[in-house]
Amino acid sequence: MVMIRVEWDAGADRALGLPQYASAGAAGADLRANFEDRGQVVLAPGARALIPTGLRLAIPAGYEVQVRPRSGLALTHGITLPNSPGTIDSDYRGPLGVILQNTGNADFTVAHGSRIAQMVVAPVVQATFEVGPLEDTDRGAGGFGSTGAA
C-alpha cells in the first residue's frame, strides 16, 4: 500500500471527497470534476477542456500517478483523455487537472461532482542511457505490423 498525501485547492468542494476505488479489485481510483463555482462545462464534439479536480497530490519518490479515461464515458459518449495516460510525477505539487476531449457526436456536459477519470498509482524505474552498438534480434528493425496479423 502506497500513501498519497492530498491537499485541497482553495475553493474546492471538499464534500466530494477524496479519490475512491469503486470496488475491492479496482486498479484505478475515480477522480471527480470539482468546479469552484459548482457549475459545469459543456464539451462540443471535438472540443477539449482542462477539468479541475480540486486536488493536489504528494506522490512518494519512486512512484507516479497515471490518469486514464473511464471506459463507460469513452464507450457511451466518446469522452477520452487525449494524453492518455497522463503522468503526474512525484515532484509535482500543482493542481491536478484532467484534459477531457469529446470524440463523440453530441455535446457532453461535465457537471460538478461527475466522475471524469481514474488515477492509477504505479512504480517508476528510471534508466541510464549510453551510446553503443545495439544487439541483434530476430525482429531487427521491423516496425509497425512487422510481427504479423492478430
ROSE-4610 file (N, C-alpha, C; in Angstrom, 1 decimal, always signed):
// ROSE-4610
residu = [M/M/M/V/V/V/M/M/M/I/I/I/R/R/R/V/V/V/E/E/E/W/W/W/D/D/D/A/A/A/G/G/G/A/A/A/D/D/D/R/R/R/A/A/A/L/L/L/G/G/G/L/L/L/P/P/P/Q/Q/Q/Y/Y/Y/A/A/A/S/S/S/A/A/A/G/G/G/A/A/A/A/A/A/G/G/G/A/A/A/D/D/D/L/L/L/R/R/R/A/A/A/N/N/N/F/F/F/E/E/E/D/D/D/R/R/R/G/G/G/Q/Q/Q/V/V/V/V/V/V/L/L/L/A/A/A/P/P/P/G/G/G/A/A/A/R/R/R/A/A/A/L/L/L/I/I/I/P/P/P/T/T/T/G/G/G/L/L/L/R/R/R/L/L/L/A/A/A/I/I/I/P/P/P/A/A/A/G/G/G/Y/Y/Y/E/E/E/V/V/V/Q/Q/Q/V/V/V/R/R/R/P/P/P/R/R/R/S/S/S/G/G/G/L/L/L/A/A/A/L/L/L/T/T/T/H/H/H/G/G/G/I/I/I/T/T/T/L/L/L/P/P/P/N/N/N/S/S/S/P/P/P/G/G/G/T/T/T/I/I/I/D/D/D/S/S/S/D/D/D/Y/Y/Y/R/R/R/G/G/G/P/P/P/L/L/L/G/G/G/V/V/V/I/I/I/L/L/L/Q/Q/Q/N/N/N/T/T/T/G/G/G/N/N/N/A/A/A/D/D/D/F/F/F/T/T/T/V/V/V/A/A/A/H/H/H/G/G/G/S/S/S/R/R/R/I/I/I/A/A/A/Q/Q/Q/M/M/M/V/V/V/V/V/V/A/A/A/P/P/P/V/V/V/V/V/V/Q/Q/Q/A/A/A/T/T/T/F/F/F/E/E/E/V/V/V/G/G/G/P/P/P/L/L/L/E/E/E/D/D/D/T/T/T/D/D/D/R/R/R/G/G/G/A/A/A/G/G/G/G/G/G/F/F/F/G/G/G/S/S/S/T/T/T/G/G/G/A/A/A/A/A/A]
num = [1/1/1/2/2/2/3/3/3/4/4/4/5/5/5/6/6/6/7/7/7/8/8/8/9/9/9/10/10/10/11/11/11/12/12/12/13/13/13/14/14/14/15/15/15/16/16/16/17/17/17/18/18/18/19/19/19/20/20/20/21/21/21/22/22/22/23/23/23/24/24/24/25/25/25/26/26/26/27/27/27/28/28/28/29/29/29/30/30/30/31/31/31/32/32/32/33/33/33/34/34/34/35/35/35/36/36/36/37/37/37/38/38/38/39/39/39/40/40/40/41/41/41/42/42/42/43/43/43/44/44/44/45/45/45/46/46/46/47/47/47/48/48/48/49/49/49/50/50/50/51/51/51/52/52/52/53/53/53/54/54/54/55/55/55/56/56/56/57/57/57/58/58/58/59/59/59/60/60/60/61/61/61/62/62/62/63/63/63/64/64/64/65/65/65/66/66/66/67/67/67/68/68/68/69/69/69/70/70/70/71/71/71/72/72/72/73/73/73/74/74/74/75/75/75/76/76/76/77/77/77/78/78/78/79/79/79/80/80/80/81/81/81/82/82/82/83/83/83/84/84/84/85/85/85/86/86/86/87/87/87/88/88/88/89/89/89/90/90/90/91/91/91/92/92/92/93/93/93/94/94/94/95/95/95/96/96/96/97/97/97/98/98/98/99/99/99/100/100/100/101/101/101/102/102/102/103/103/103/104/104/104/105/105/105/106/106/106/107/107/107/108/108/108/109/109/109/110/110/110/111/111/111/112/112/112/113/113/113/114/114/114/115/115/115/116/116/116/117/117/117/118/118/118/119/119/119/120/120/120/121/121/121/122/122/122/123/123/123/124/124/124/125/125/125/126/126/126/127/127/127/128/128/128/129/129/129/130/130/130/131/131/131/132/132/132/133/133/133/134/134/134/135/135/135/136/136/136/137/137/137/138/138/138/139/139/139/140/140/140/141/141/141/142/142/142/143/143/143/144/144/144/145/145/145/146/146/146/147/147/147/148/148/148/149/149/149/150/150/150]
x = [+0.8/+0.0/+0.9/+0.6/+1.3/+0.4/+1.0/+0.3/+0.5/-0.6/-0.6/-1.2/-0.5/-1.0/-1.7/-2.9/-3.7/-4.0/-4.0/-4.3/-5.4/-6.3/-7.4/-7.0/-7.4/-7.2/-8.1/-7.8/-8.7/-9.9/-11.1/-12.3/-12.9/-12.1/-12.6/-13.7/-14.6/-15.7/-15.3/-14.9/-14.4/-15.5/-16.7/-17.8/-17.8/-17.1/-17.0/-16.1/-15.2/-14.4/-13.1/-12.3/-11.1/-11.3/-10.3/-10.4/-10.8/-11.6/-12.1/-12.0/-11.7/-11.8/-13.2/-13.8/-15.2/-15.5/-14.4/-14.6/-13.3/-13.3/-12.1/-11.0/-11.3/-10.3/-9.9/-10.5/-10.2/-8.8/-8.2/-6.8/-6.8/-7.9/-7.9/-8.9/-8.5/-9.4/-10.1/-11.4/-12.1/-11.8/-11.6/-11.4/-12.7/-13.1/-14.3/-14.0/-14.9/-14.8/-15.2/-14.4/-14.6/-14.4/-15.5/-15.5/-15.7/-14.9/-15.0/-16.4/-17.0/-18.4/-19.5/-19.1/-20.0/-20.9/-20.3/-21.0/-20.8/-20.7/-20.5/-19.8/-19.3/-18.7/-19.3/-19.7/-20.2/-19.2/-18.9/-17.9/-18.6/-18.4/-19.0/-18.2/-18.7/-17.9/-16.6/-15.5/-14.2/-13.5/-14.3/-13.7/-12.9/-12.0/-11.3/-11.2/-11.1/-11.0/-10.3/-9.6/-8.9/-10.0/-10.3/-11.3/-10.6/-10.8/-10.2/-10.8/-9.9/-10.3/-10.4/-9.8/-9.7/-8.6/-7.8/-6.8/-5.3/-4.4/-3.0/-2.5/-1.5/-1.0/+0.5/+0.8/+2.2/+2.5/+3.1/+3.3/+4.8/+4.9/+6.3/+7.2/+8.5/+9.6/+9.5/+9.8/+9.7/+8.4/+7.4/+6.1/+5.6/+4.6/+3.9/+2.4/+1.6/+0.1/-0.2/-0.8/-1.3/-2.8/-3.2/-4.6/-5.1/-6.2/-6.7/-8.2/-8.7/-10.1/-10.9/-12.2/-13.2/-13.8/-13.8/-14.3/-15.8/-16.6/-18.0/-18.2/-17.5/-17.6/-17.1/-16.0/-15.5/-16.5/-17.0/-17.9/-19.2/-19.8/-21.2/-21.2/-20.2/-20.2/-19.0/-18.0/-16.8/-15.9/-16.0/-15.2/-13.9/-12.7/-11.5/-10.4/-9.2/-8.1/-7.1/-6.9/-6.0/-4.6/-4.2/-2.8/-2.7/-3.6/-3.8/-2.6/-2.0/-2.3/-1.5/-2.1/-1.4/-0.5/+0.6/+1.5/+1.7/+1.5/+1.8/+3.1/+4.1/+5.4/+5.5/+6.4/+6.4/+6.9/+7.5/+7.9/+7.0/+5.8/+4.8/+3.9/+3.7/+2.8/+1.6/+1.4/+0.4/-1.0/-1.9/-3.3/-3.4/-4.2/-4.5/-5.7/-5.4/-6.5/-6.5/-7.6/-7.8/-8.2/-7.4/-7.8/-8.8/-10.0/-11.1/-11.3/-11.6/-11.9/-13.1/-14.0/-15.2/-15.0/-14.9/-14.7/-16.1/-17.1/-18.5/-19.1/-20.4/-21.2/-22.1/-22.2/-23.1/-22.4/-23.0/-22.4/-22.4/-21.4/-21.4/-21.2/-22.0/-21.9/-21.1/-20.1/-19.3/-19.8/-20.6/-21.2/-20.2/-20.4/-19.7/-19.9/-18.9/-19.0/-19.0/-19.1/-19.0/-17.7/-17.8/-16.6/-16.0/-14.8/-14.3/-13.1/-12.4/-11.2/-10.9/-9.9/-9.4/-7.9/-7.4/-5.9/-5.4/-4.2/-3.6/-2.2/-1.8/-0.5/+0.4/+1.6/+2.5/+3.9/+4.7/+6.1/+6.8/+7.9/+8.7/+10.1/+10.6/+12.0/+12.7/+13.7/+14.5/+15.7/+16.0/+17.1/+18.3/+19.4/+20.6/+20.8/+21.2/+21.3/+22.8/+23.2/+24.6/+24.6/+25.5/+25.7/+26.5/+26.1/+26.8/+26.1/+26.7/+26.0/+24.9/+23.8/+22.7/+22.8/+22.4/+22.5/+21.4/+21.7/+20.7/+19.6/+18.4/+17.3/+16.6/+15.7/+15.0/+14.2/+13.6/+12.7/+13.6/+14.7/+15.5/+14.8/+14.9/+14.3/+12.9/+12.2/+10.8/+9.9/+9.2/+8.3/+6.9/+6.0/+4.6/+4.1/+3.4/+2.8/+3.8/+5.1/+6.1/+6.0/+5.2/+5.2/+4.0/+3.2/+2.1/+0.8/-0.2/-1.6/-2.1/-3.0/-3.5/-4.4]
y = [-1.2/+0.0/+1.2/+2.2/+3.4/+4.5/+5.4/+6.6/+7.8/+8.4/+9.6/+10.7/+11.7/+12.8/+13.7/+14.2/+15.1/+16.4/+17.5/+18.8/+19.4/+20.1/+20.7/+22.0/+22.3/+23.6/+24.6/+25.9/+26.9/+26.9/+26.9/+26.9/+25.6/+24.5/+23.2/+22.7/+21.9/+21.4/+20.1/+20.2/+19.0/+18.0/+18.3/+17.3/+16.3/+16.5/+15.5/+14.3/+14.6/+13.5/+13.3/+12.4/+12.1/+11.0/+10.8/+9.7/+8.4/+7.7/+6.4/+5.3/+4.1/+2.9/+2.4/+2.1/+1.7/+0.3/-0.6/-2.0/-2.4/-3.5/-4.1/-4.4/-4.8/-5.1/-4.0/-2.8/-1.8/-1.3/-1.1/-0.6/+0.9/+1.5/+3.0/+3.6/+4.7/+5.4/+6.6/+6.7/+7.7/+9.1/+10.0/+11.4/+12.1/+13.2/+13.9/+15.4/+15.9/+17.3/+18.1/+19.1/+20.0/+21.4/+22.0/+23.4/+24.3/+25.4/+26.3/+26.9/+27.2/+27.8/+26.8/+25.5/+24.3/+24.2/+24.7/+24.8/+23.5/+23.8/+22.7/+23.2/+22.3/+22.7/+21.8/+22.4/+21.6/+21.5/+20.2/+19.9/+19.6/+20.5/+20.2/+19.1/+18.4/+17.4/+17.9/+17.2/+17.7/+18.6/+19.1/+20.1/+19.3/+20.1/+19.6/+20.7/+20.3/+21.2/+20.6/+21.5/+21.1/+21.2/+20.1/+20.0/+19.9/+20.8/+20.7/+19.6/+19.0/+18.0/+18.6/+19.8/+20.4/+19.8/+19.0/+18.3/+18.6/+18.5/+18.5/+17.2/+16.6/+15.3/+15.4/+14.6/+14.4/+12.9/+12.6/+11.2/+10.9/+9.7/+9.4/+9.2/+9.5/+9.2/+7.8/+7.5/+6.1/+5.7/+6.6/+6.3/+7.5/+7.2/+8.2/+7.9/+8.8/+8.6/+8.7/+7.7/+7.7/+8.1/+9.0/+9.4/+8.8/+8.1/+7.3/+7.6/+7.4/+7.5/+6.5/+6.9/+5.9/+5.2/+3.9/+3.2/+3.4/+3.6/+3.9/+5.2/+6.2/+7.5/+7.4/+6.6/+6.5/+5.8/+4.7/+3.9/+4.6/+5.1/+5.7/+7.1/+7.9/+9.3/+9.8/+8.9/+9.3/+10.2/+10.2/+11.1/+10.4/+11.0/+10.4/+11.4/+11.0/+11.9/+11.8/+13.0/+13.0/+12.6/+12.8/+12.5/+11.2/+10.3/+9.1/+8.1/+7.5/+8.0/+9.3/+10.2/+11.3/+10.9/+11.5/+11.2/+12.3/+12.1/+13.0/+12.6/+13.3/+13.0/+13.2/+12.5/+12.6/+14.0/+14.8/+16.1/+17.2/+16.9/+17.9/+18.2/+19.4/+19.7/+20.7/+20.9/+21.8/+21.2/+21.9/+21.4/+20.3/+19.3/+18.1/+18.4/+18.6/+18.8/+17.7/+17.4/+16.3/+16.9/+16.6/+17.1/+16.1/+16.5/+15.7/+16.2/+15.2/+15.5/+14.7/+15.4/+14.8/+14.3/+13.0/+12.5/+12.0/+12.2/+11.8/+12.7/+12.5/+13.2/+14.3/+14.3/+15.2/+16.0/+17.1/+17.8/+16.9/+17.1/+16.3/+17.3/+17.2/+18.1/+17.4/+18.1/+17.7/+18.5/+17.8/+18.5/+18.4/+19.4/+19.4/+18.0/+17.4/+16.1/+14.9/+15.0/+13.9/+13.2/+11.8/+11.0/+11.2/+11.7/+12.1/+11.2/+10.6/+9.8/+8.9/+8.1/+7.3/+7.5/+7.4/+7.5/+6.2/+5.8/+4.5/+4.9/+4.4/+4.6/+3.5/+3.9/+2.9/+3.2/+2.1/+2.3/+2.8/+3.6/+4.2/+3.6/+3.2/+2.8/+3.7/+4.4/+5.3/+4.6/+4.9/+4.2/+5.1/+4.5/+5.2/+5.0/+6.0/+5.9/+6.0/+5.2/+5.3/+5.0/+5.5/+5.3/+4.0/+3.2/+2.0/+1.1/+0.1/-0.8/-1.5/-1.7/-2.5/-4.0/-4.8/-6.3/-6.6/-7.7/-8.2/-8.9/-8.9/-9.7/-10.3/-11.3/-11.9/-10.9/-9.9/-8.9/-7.9/-7.5/-6.5/-5.1/-4.5/-3.2/-3.2/-4.4/-4.5/-3.6/-2.8/-1.8/-2.2/-1.2/-1.3/-2.5/-3.4/-4.6/-5.6/-5.5/-6.5/-7.8/-7.9/-9.2/-10.1/-9.6/-10.4/-9.9/-10.5/-10.1/-10.7/-10.0/-10.5/-11.7]
z = [+0.0/+0.0/+0.0/-0.9/-1.0/-0.5/+0.3/+0.9/-0.1/-0.5/-1.3/-0.4/-0.1/+0.7/-0.3/+0.2/-0.6/+0.1/-0.7/-0.2/-1.2/-0.6/-1.3/-1.9/-3.1/-3.7/-3.0/-2.9/-2.4/-3.2/-2.6/-3.3/-3.7/-3.4/-3.8/-2.9/-3.5/-2.7/-2.0/-0.8/+0.0/+0.2/+0.1/+0.3/-0.8/-1.9/-3.0/-2.6/-1.6/-1.0/-1.8/-1.3/-2.0/-3.1/-3.9/-4.9/-4.2/-4.9/-4.3/-5.3/-4.8/-5.6/-5.6/-6.8/-6.8/-6.4/-6.4/-6.0/-5.3/-4.7/-4.0/-4.9/-6.2/-7.1/-8.1/-7.9/-8.9/-8.9/-10.0/-10.1/-10.1/-10.5/-10.6/-9.6/-9.0/-8.1/-8.9/-8.7/-9.5/-9.1/-10.1/-9.9/-10.4/-9.6/-9.9/-10.3/-11.2/-11.5/-10.3/-10.0/-8.8/-9.2/-9.7/-10.1/-8.9/-8.8/-7.7/-7.7/-8.8/-8.8/-8.8/-8.6/-8.5/-9.8/-10.9/-12.2/-13.1/-14.4/-15.3/-16.5/-17.4/-18.7/-19.7/-20.8/-22.0/-23.0/-23.3/-24.4/-25.7/-26.7/-28.0/-28.7/-29.7/-30.4/-30.9/-30.6/-31.0/-30.0/-29.0/-28.1/-26.9/-26.3/-25.1/-24.1/-22.8/-21.8/-20.6/-19.8/-18.6/-17.5/-16.9/-15.8/-14.5/-13.6/-12.3/-11.4/-10.6/-9.6/-8.2/-8.0/-6.6/-5.8/-6.3/-5.5/-5.9/-5.0/-5.2/-4.5/-5.1/-4.6/-4.2/-3.2/-2.8/-3.1/-4.2/-4.6/-4.1/-3.5/-3.0/-4.1/-3.9/-4.8/-5.2/-6.5/-7.0/-7.5/-7.5/-8.0/-8.9/-9.7/-10.5/-10.3/-10.7/-10.8/-12.3/-12.9/-14.2/-14.2/-15.1/-15.2/-16.5/-16.4/-17.5/-17.7/-19.0/-19.2/-18.5/-18.3/-17.7/-18.9/-18.9/-20.1/-20.4/-19.4/-19.7/-20.4/-20.0/-20.7/-22.1/-22.3/-23.6/-24.6/-24.1/-24.9/-25.2/-24.1/-24.3/-24.9/-24.6/-25.0/-25.8/-26.0/-26.7/-25.9/-24.6/-23.8/-23.4/-23.8/-23.5/-23.0/-22.8/-22.4/-23.6/-24.2/-25.4/-25.1/-23.8/-23.5/-22.6/-22.9/-22.1/-22.3/-21.2/-19.8/-19.5/-18.8/-18.3/-17.1/-17.0/-15.9/-14.9/-13.7/-12.6/-11.9/-12.0/-11.4/-9.9/-9.3/-7.8/-7.3/-8.1/-7.7/-8.0/-8.6/-9.0/-7.8/-7.5/-6.4/-6.8/-8.1/-8.5/-8.6/-9.1/-9.1/-10.1/-9.8/-10.6/-11.5/-12.8/-13.8/-14.7/-15.3/-16.3/-17.6/-18.7/-20.0/-20.6/-20.8/-21.4/-22.8/-23.7/-25.1/-25.5/-26.2/-26.7/-28.1/-28.3/-29.6/-30.2/-29.4/-29.8/-30.8/-31.0/-32.0/-31.4/-30.0/-29.4/-28.2/-27.8/-26.7/-25.5/-24.6/-23.4/-22.2/-21.2/-20.0/-18.9/-18.5/-17.3/-16.1/-15.3/-14.1/-12.9/-12.0/-10.8/-10.1/-9.7/-9.0/-9.9/-11.2/-12.1/-12.0/-12.1/-12.2/-13.6/-13.8/-15.1/-15.5/-14.6/-15.0/-13.8/-14.0/-12.9/-12.8/-11.6/-11.4/-10.9/-11.4/-11.1/-10.5/-9.4/-8.8/-9.3/-9.8/-10.4/-10.0/-9.9/-9.6/-10.9/-10.6/-11.7/-11.7/-12.8/-12.9/-13.9/-13.4/-14.3/-14.9/-16.1/-16.9/-16.9/-17.3/-17.6/-19.1/-19.8/-21.3/-21.7/-22.6/-23.1/-24.6/-25.3/-26.7/-26.9/-27.9/-28.2/-29.2/-29.7/-30.7/-30.1/-30.9/-30.4/-30.8/-29.9/-30.2/-31.2/-32.0/-33.0/-32.3/-32.9/-32.5/-33.7/-33.5/-34.7/-35.4/-34.7/-35.3/-36.0/-35.5/-36.1/-36.1/-37.3/-37.5/-37.9/-37.9/-38.4/-37.5/-38.2/-37.4/-37.4/-37.6/-37.5/-38.4/-37.7/-38.4/-38.8/-38.4/-38.9/-38.2/-37.1/-36.4/-36.8/-37.8/-38.4/-38.0/-38.5/-38.2/-36.9/-36.3/-35.0/-35.2]
